[in-house]
Amino acid sequence: MIIVIDNREKRPYEFPGVETVQAHLKTGDYTVQGFEDRFAVERKSVNDLATSVGAERKRFEKEIQRAQEFDHFTVMIDGVPGDVYSGSYYSRIHPNAVMGTIEKWPYKYGTLDFEWAGTDDDGENLKLSPAEVRERAAQETLRLLDRWYLMAASDLF
């Protein structure tokens, strides 16, 4: 399994022990080589998320629409919901608009999931430092890509 990282990622996740390559990805920031049209993970900081569902909503929604051709597409958020509710971002969009989008879009776009890197499976804040949240986001991204790769590769046989 070779992870493909979009070459526009400014601070790409690190995946120790896993081979990675950089390339231009039309949709998403991380995928597996050979499966670029089947699944991907889009990384978002809380600030980037607020901008993406606010001022850059049309561009982001076009990406989500392209991802509807995929089997799986997850937006990995480097943060916790409390970061949005407290307005810890530069955009002027209201926190309720950000959270409303996150809650509604998975129903509108069936292959879409949003995952908070700083929460557990029950949505509880793990009380991690920003560096620990980022590391957990990288681990969760690797876990998703590995799971999807194993499912997709088994479909080939």
C-alpha positions in Angstrom: 0.0 0.0 0.0 1.4 3.4 -1.1 -0.3 6.5 0.3 -0.7 9.3 -2.2 -0.6 12.8 -0.7 -1.9 15.7 -2.6 1.1 17.9 -3.6 -0.8 21.0 -2.5 -0.8 19.9 1.2 1.2 22.5 3.0 1.7 20.4 6.2 1.1 16.8 5.2 0.6 14.1 7.8 3.5 11.8 8.3 3.0 8.0 8.2 6.1 6.4 9.6 6.9 3.0 8.1 4.5 3.6 5.2 5.6 4.5 1.7 4.2 7.8 0.4 4.3 9.7 -2.8 3.1 13.2 -3.7 0.9 13.8 -6.7 -1.9 16.1 -7.7 -5.2 14.7 -6.4 -8.4 16.1 -8.0 -10.4 15.1 -4.9 -9.1 14.8 -1.4 -5.7 15.1 0.3 -4.9 11.4 1.0 -5.6 8.2 -0.8 -3.9 4.9 -1.9 -2.1 4.6 -5.1 -4.3 2.8 -7.7 -7.5 3.7 -5.8 -7.5 7.5 -6.4 -11.0 7.2 -7.8 -12.4 5.0 -5.1 -11.7 6.7 -1.7 -10.0 9.6 -0.1 -9.5 11.6 3.1 -9.7 15.4 3.0 -7.8 17.1 5.9 -9.2 20.3 7.5 -8.0 22.4 10.3 -10.8 24.0 12.2 -9.9 27.4 10.5 -9.9 25.7 7.1 -13.2 24.0 7.8 -14.9 27.3 8.7 -13.5 28.9 5.5 -14.5 25.9 3.4 -18.2 25.9 4.5 -18.3 29.7 4.5 -16.5 31.9 2.0 -15.2 28.9 -0.1 -18.4 26.9 0.2 -19.0 26.5 -3.6 -15.5 25.2 -4.2 -15.7 22.8 -1.3 -19.2 21.6 -2.2 -17.9 20.8 -5.7 -15.2 18.6 -4.2 -17.8 16.9 -2.1 -20.0 16.4 -5.2 -17.0 14.8 -7.1 -16.5 12.5 -4.1 -20.0 11.1 -4.6 -18.4 8.9 -7.3 -16.2 7.4 -4.6 -17.0 4.4 -2.3 -15.8 6.4 0.7 -14.9 10.0 1.5 -14.1 11.4 4.9 -13.2 14.9 6.0 -10.7 14.6 8.9 -10.9 17.6 11.2 -7.9 18.5 13.2 -9.8 19.6 16.3 -12.9 19.2 18.4 -16.4 20.6 18.1 -15.7 23.0 21.0 -13.1 24.7 18.7 -16.0 25.6 16.4 -18.5 26.6 19.1 -15.9 28.9 20.7 -15.2 30.6 17.3 -11.6 29.5 17.3 -11.1 30.3 13.6 -10.6 33.4 11.4 -13.8 33.2 9.3 -16.8 35.3 10.2 -19.2 32.4 9.7 -21.4 31.6 12.7 -20.5 28.4 14.6 -24.0 27.1 14.1 -23.6 27.4 10.3 -20.4 25.4 10.5 -21.9 22.7 12.7 -25.1 22.6 10.8 -23.2 21.9 7.5 -21.2 19.2 9.2 -24.4 17.6 10.5 -26.5 17.9 7.3 -24.1 17.2 4.4 -23.6 13.5 5.2 -27.3 13.0 4.7 -27.2 15.0 1.5 -24.0 13.4 0.2 -24.1 9.7 1.0 -20.4 8.8 0.8 -19.4 11.7 3.0 -18.3 11.5 6.7 -16.8 14.1 9.0 -14.5 12.8 11.7 -13.2 14.9 14.6 -9.6 13.8 15.4 -9.8 15.1 19.0 -12.9 13.1 20.1 -13.5 9.5 20.9 -16.1 7.3 19.2 -18.8 8.7 21.5 -17.9 12.3 20.5 -16.3 13.1 23.8 -13.3 15.4 23.8 -10.1 13.5 24.5 -8.4 16.6 26.0 -5.3 16.4 23.7 -2.8 19.1 22.8 -3.0 20.4 19.3 0.0 18.3 18.4 -1.6 15.2 19.8 -4.8 15.9 17.9 -2.8 16.2 14.7 -1.0 13.0 15.4 -4.3 11.2 16.1 -5.7 12.7 12.8 -2.8 11.1 11.0 -3.3 7.8 12.7 -7.1 7.8 11.9 -6.4 8.8 8.3 -4.0 5.8 8.0 -6.6 3.5 9.7 -9.3 4.6 7.2 -7.1 4.3 4.2 -5.8 0.8 5.3 -9.4 -0.4 5.9 -10.7 0.9 2.6 -7.7 -0.4 0.7 -8.2 -3.9 2.1 -11.9 -3.9 1.2 -11.2 -2.5 -2.3 -8.3 -4.9 -3.0 -10.4 -7.9 -1.9 -13.0 -6.8 -4.5 -10.3 -7.3 -7.2 -9.9 -11.0 -6.5 
